[in-house]
Amino acid sequence: AYNILYWNGEVTLIDFPQVVDVARNPHAREVLFRDVTRVCDYFKRQGVTCNAEGIADNLWWRYSGRRPEDVAADWSRVEVEGEVGL
């Protein structure tokens, strides 16, 4: 929440230390959901109503262009360090 700036109705996000590539990181969706949940939890304490799961789903869909279950299916077929699956 400390990396979110709000001024004159505009939101600006700064400092992205957890940026991950959704095509290469099988945990990308989990990281996104965790971070969105933490931000929503912070703002809920400030009296703001938000739906972390809905926001994260929307962001995931817009960024990846794929449904979360499609990405999981793709990763289940990837060979990782000599083993099939995750």
Secondary structure, DSSP 8 states (H G I E B T S, - for coil): -TTEEEETTEEEE---TT---TTT-TTHHHHHHHHHHHHHHHHHHTT----HHHHHHHHHHHHHSS-HHHHHHHHHT-EETTEE--
